[in-house]
């Protein structure tokens, strides 16, 4: 790992310590200025100064070497000197940069501190007037603490809520550094009951505070139902401590149904039919027709216990029609649509609705028949009658704007039931059709002056009753 500063240091107390150092008969003051706490991944300055306090009988004092290191680590800085001093005063003043990066720091948990010894070593040489030489290597040990910066990550796992059991889908993992310290290196691994295309582990690299990284995986579920997908993210802080976090998501894996649709045109009608498998009894299939580039639902039909369904389009327009079937799926199976079927219609079916003005008429009277035909035609509609001797022509009428009305004779004895129907023989692009059959019952004809006769009979009956009452009264008096 390169000696690079990755984090912003926490505020630290700057300490200063002094030590007395003797070389020959000379006395020197060693002063060390250093931070009490160092944040892993940061650069720190350690100032070292040597001052000759008393030369004694030495002709000169020479500084040859200074080293600064954290004991037990490779964090160190040193320099070779040839600094000579012959009088009291400052001999040397040097600043040493320490980059707090070392493999030994990886055991320090993020947010924790660990104590180390800051060791400062000074090598001095002196010579007296009589030629006597002296040398000394002085080591000063100072307690310091190394802070392992904490890592705070926000992990977001993005995948479809619902997939089919035979399809591959994308899972995206986003990792955001929401802390105040840099992440030196990071990676993510995806796992769960899925088959991963390619590697299931991807490196994300370093992440600065406030920045994000993401990785995508193409996976395919190995089982049907609710599947738990998990992402494990690891991140190294500047100390090398491995921080891990995980996130999970539930994906509904549904079975793949099969929906078949077929069509045929006959007698101006289009019959659509098909099967849904596996069978889902009583579920609803939507039948759609393409109109103006959009799919419009024209019917909803139920599926029977075998998975079969059908629907008849009664009067489709002339031309080419395109249909498809849709099933919305359920908790076990996904949405499915059939292939598109095309059917050509060259003739239109017609439909006639017929109703009588009355269902009971007198013998020998007429009944008015009213009706409508779709589509509206201008040809002749024939009326047929059956009063017990088979169907026979009874009249005809020309509709206006699809509506018609005609009076026909009711030929039948009292108590008979006459049936009527309307028939369009078809013409051009419109196919012929028959209406519904209506029934009319024949009743006896009323006699002319019938109310007056009944009144007269009633008056005679009253006179007879009065005469009998008078006669009875006279016979009792006698």
ZIQUILIN-V860174 format. One record per backbone hydrogen bond with DSSP energy under -0.5 kcal/mol. CO is the residue of the C=O (numbers start at 1). NH is the residue of the N-H. If there is no record, write none. Layout:
[[CO NH] [CO NH]]
This chain:
[[2 4] [7 9] [13 15] [13 36] [15 34] [17 32] [19 30] [21 28] [23 26] [26 23] [27 53] [27 54] [28 21] [28 30] [29 31] [29 51] [30 19] [31 49] [32 17] [33 47] [34 15] [36 145] [38 147] [39 42] [41 6] [41 7] [42 100] [44 98] [45 47] [46 96] [47 33] [48 94] [49 31] [50 91] [50 92] [51 29] [51 53] [52 89] [54 27] [55 58] [57 129] [60 127] [61 85] [62 64] [62 125] [63 83] [64 81] [65 123] [66 79] [67 121] [68 77] [69 71] [69 119] [70 73] [74 76] [75 70] [77 68] [79 66] [82 84] [83 63] [85 61] [89 52] [92 50] [94 48] [96 46] [97 99] [98 44] [98 100] [99 101] [100 41] [102 105] [103 106] [104 107] [105 108] [107 109] [109 112] [112 148] [114 146] [116 118] [116 144] [117 71] [117 119] [118 120] [118 142] [119 69] [119 121] [120 140] [121 67] [122 124] [122 138] [123 64] [123 65] [124 136] [125 62] [126 134] [127 59] [127 60] [128 131] [132 128] [134 126] [136 124] [136 138] [138 122] [140 120] [142 118] [144 116] [145 38] [145 147] [146 114] [146 148] [147 40] [147 149] [148 111] [152 178] [152 179] [153 155] [154 176] [156 158] [156 174] [158 172] [161 252] [163 254] [164 167] [167 221] [169 219] [171 217] [172 158] [172 174] [173 215] [174 156] [175 213] [176 154] [176 178] [177 210] [182 184] [183 207] [185 236] [186 204] [186 205] [187 234] [188 202] [189 232] [191 230] [192 194] [193 222] [194 196] [195 220] [196 198] [197 218] [200 190] [202 188] [207 183] [208 211] [211 177] [213 175] [215 173] [217 171] [217 219] [218 197] [219 169] [220 195] [225 227] [225 253] [227 229] [227 251] [229 249] [230 191] [231 233] [231 247] [232 189] [233 245] [234 187] [235 243] [236 184] [236 185] [237 240] [241 237] [241 243] [243 235] [245 233] [247 231] [249 229] [249 251] [251 227] [251 253] [252 163] [252 254] [253 225] [254 165] [255 257] [255 334] [258 277] [260 275] [262 273] [264 271] [266 269] [268 316] [268 349] [269 266] [269 271] [270 272] [270 313] [271 264] [272 311] [273 262] [274 309] [275 260] [277 258] [280 283] [283 303] [285 301] [286 288] [286 326] [287 298] [287 299] [288 324] [289 291] [289 296] [291 294] [294 291] [294 296] [296 289] [299 287] [301 285] [303 282] [304 307] [307 276] [308 304] [309 274] [311 272] [311 313] [312 314] [313 270] [313 316] [319 345] [321 343] [322 290] [323 341] [324 288] [325 338] [326 286] [327 336] [332 255] [333 330] [336 327] [341 323] [343 321] [345 319] [348 431] [351 374] [352 436] [353 372] [355 370] [359 441] [361 443] [362 365] [365 410] [367 369] [367 408] [368 357] [369 406] [370 355] [371 404] [372 353] [374 351] [379 399] [380 382] [380 425] [381 397] [382 423] [383 394] [383 395] [384 421] [385 392] [386 419] [392 385] [395 383] [397 381] [397 399] [400 403] [402 373] [403 400] [404 371] [406 369] [408 367] [409 411] [410 364] [410 412] [413 416] [416 418] [416 442] [418 440] [419 386] [420 438] [421 384] [422 435] [423 382] [423 425] [424 433] [427 430] [429 348] [429 431] [430 427] [433 424] [438 420] [440 418] [441 361] [442 415] [443 363] [447 450] [449 452] [449 453] [450 454] [451 455] [452 456] [453 457] [454 458] [455 459] [456 460] [457 461] [458 462] [459 463] [460 464] [461 465] [462 466] [463 467] [464 468] [465 469] [466 470] [467 471] [468 472] [469 473] [470 474] [471 475] [472 476] [473 477] [474 478]]
